[in-house]
Structure formats: C-alpha cells, structure tokens
Amino acid sequence: MNISRNEDLKMLSSLDEWELIDLLFFNIKNLWRVDGLYFLGIEERFGVQAATDIDVKCWDYLAENESKYLKQMFSLESNLEGLAKALRFTSWALDHPSKEIEIKDGTLIFRITDCHTQKTRKEKGLPQFSCKNVRFNYLKIFVDNFSPNIDVCCNLCPPDEHPENVWCEWHFTIK
C-alpha cells in the first residue's frame, strides 16, 4: 500500500490537539534517543573525543537549519525576544523539561536546570559529558544565523563546576 504525504497529513490532522502534542514530544524524545545511542556507540568503539567530534558536526548542521526555519516560520524579529522564542522551539530546549529563560538588563539568560542527558550518563555509570564545546558551537551557529548582531556567552556548562540546580547557563546580548 502506497501512502502519500497528503494521506499522512490527513491522518495527523485527524488527531486532537493533545494527541498531536504528545506525538510531537514523543518524536523529539526519539530523536534524542537516537542522538544518545549513536553517541554512546561511537564513544564505546572509538572513544569520547571521536564521538564528540561527530556530535559537534551534527549539531552544527542542526543549528543552522533550525535557526533559519524557526525564524521564518514564526516571523521572529532579530532581537532578544525573538531569539528567546526561537530557542524555546528548538528540539534541544523542548526536550528539556526543566529550564529557565529570562531577559534581564539587556541579557537573555537561558538555563537548563535538570539535564536528563547527564543524569542518564550517571545512571549508566558513565562520567559526566563535557558538552560545553558541542553546545557552544550549536548556540553560536544558531545565533549567527538568527541574528549576526547577537552574541552568545557560556556562563557555565560541563565540564565547568555547577550548582546542583543548574547544569548549564547561556547569556545572549546585543553586540
């Protein structure tokens, strides 16, 4: 049986709003599962540096595409408010159930307060992942494509020491 994109769209449009939202989050979680599984496989076979190098390239590609798509889809302005909304729509942010975002004194502050990726690594007996370079590259490319007049700075991210209630914190300012 051949099923066209239009038939898939009809099927999706027949779902009620909450079923569609649940499906969206399920698929985001599955994307993260794939990300984690391929990372762990590469790490096991070739080491954490090889896995990180490949991860950086994947997230770089994703950052450029997500940024452009979200800005256009939601007609977002090239300011901190627009960036805040765009960041919230990313698969990275949507997958984190515990985050904080605020604009204060001309700075957009984005925090992950409970990182399930790091917690999962700990549960598996793996060391904390130094995700700072991966995440910084992702956010730098995301911001550069969203608005070249916004700067990103890492306040803290593993391997940095961090309080128990904040895993990473990023600051965005107008240049």
C-alpha positions in Angstrom: 0.0 0.0 0.0 1.5 3.3 -1.1 0.8 6.2 1.3 1.4 9.7 0.2 2.4 12.8 2.2 -1.2 14.1 1.8 -2.5 11.0 3.4 -0.1 11.3 6.3 -1.2 15.0 6.7 -4.9 13.9 6.7 -4.0 11.3 9.4 -2.2 13.9 11.5 -5.0 16.4 11.1 -7.5 13.9 12.4 -5.7 13.8 15.8 -6.9 16.0 18.5 -4.6 18.8 19.8 -3.2 16.9 22.8 -2.6 13.7 20.7 -0.7 15.8 18.3 1.4 17.5 21.0 2.1 14.1 22.6 3.2 12.8 19.3 5.5 15.8 18.8 7.2 15.3 22.1 7.4 11.5 21.6 9.2 12.1 18.3 11.5 14.7 19.9 12.4 12.2 22.6 13.1 9.6 20.0 15.4 11.9 18.1 17.3 12.4 21.4 17.4 8.7 22.0 19.0 8.2 18.6 21.4 11.0 19.3 22.4 9.4 22.6 22.6 5.9 21.2 24.8 6.8 18.3 27.0 8.9 20.6 27.4 6.0 23.1 28.1 3.6 20.2 30.8 5.8 18.8 32.2 6.5 22.3 32.4 2.8 23.1 34.1 1.9 19.8 36.3 5.0 19.1 36.4 7.0 22.4 34.7 10.1 23.7 36.7 12.5 21.5 35.6 10.9 18.2 32.0 10.8 19.4 32.2 14.5 20.4 33.8 15.5 17.1 30.9 13.8 15.2 28.4 15.2 17.6 29.6 18.8 17.0 29.2 18.4 13.2 25.7 17.0 13.6 24.6 19.8 16.0 26.3 22.5 13.8 24.1 21.4 10.9 21.0 21.3 13.0 21.7 24.7 14.5 21.8 26.4 11.1 18.7 24.7 9.8 16.6 25.1 13.0 17.5 28.8 13.3 16.6 29.8 9.8 13.4 27.6 9.8 12.1 28.8 13.1 12.8 32.5 12.4 10.9 32.3 9.1 8.1 30.0 10.3 7.2 32.3 13.3 8.2 35.6 11.6 10.5 36.4 14.6 12.3 39.6 15.0 16.1 39.7 15.2 16.2 40.7 18.9 16.4 39.0 22.2 12.7 38.4 22.5 12.6 36.8 19.1 15.7 34.7 20.0 14.1 33.6 23.3 11.0 32.3 21.4 13.2 30.6 18.7 15.3 28.9 21.4 12.2 27.6 23.1 11.0 26.0 19.9 14.3 24.1 19.3 14.4 20.3 19.7 17.2 20.9 22.3 15.0 23.1 24.5 11.7 21.2 24.0 13.4 18.0 25.2 14.5 19.6 28.5 11.5 19.6 30.8 13.3 21.8 33.4 14.7 25.1 32.0 14.6 28.8 32.7 14.6 31.7 30.3 14.5 35.4 31.1 15.5 38.7 29.7 17.1 40.9 32.3 19.2 44.1 31.9 19.6 43.6 28.2 20.7 40.0 28.5 18.8 36.8 27.5 19.6 34.1 30.1 18.9 30.5 29.2 19.4 27.8 31.8 19.0 24.0 31.9 18.2 23.2 35.5 17.8 19.4 35.1 19.8 17.7 32.4 18.4 14.3 31.6 21.4 13.5 29.3 23.9 14.0 32.2 21.6 12.1 34.6 21.3 9.2 32.2 25.1 9.0 31.8 25.4 9.0 35.6 22.8 6.2 35.9 24.8 4.1 33.3 28.0 4.6 35.3 29.5 6.9 32.7 31.4 10.1 33.5 29.8 13.5 33.1 30.0 14.5 29.4 31.9 17.7 28.7 29.2 19.2 26.5 30.3 22.8 26.6 32.0 22.8 23.2 29.2 20.9 21.5 26.5 23.2 22.9 28.5 26.4 22.4 29.1 25.6 18.7 25.4 24.8 18.3 24.3 28.0 20.0 26.9 30.2 18.2 25.8 28.9 14.8 22.1 29.2 15.8 22.6 32.8 16.9 24.8 33.8 13.9 22.0 32.5 11.6 19.2 34.1 13.6 20.8 37.5 14.0 24.5 38.3 13.5 24.2 41.2 15.9 23.6 38.9 18.9 26.4 37.4 20.9 26.4 34.2 22.9 28.5 33.6 26.0 28.7 30.5 28.2 28.3 31.3 31.9 28.6 27.6 32.9 28.4 24.2 31.2 30.0 20.9 31.9 32.9 20.3 32.4 32.5 23.6 34.5 31.6 23.3 38.1 27.9 24.0 38.5 25.4 24.2 41.3 23.1 21.1 41.7 20.1 23.0 40.3 21.8 24.4 37.1 23.6 22.3 34.6 24.3 25.0 32.0 23.6 28.7 31.6 24.0 30.8 28.5 23.9 34.6 28.1 22.8 36.3 24.9 23.4 40.1 24.3 23.1 42.5 21.5 26.6 43.4 20.2 
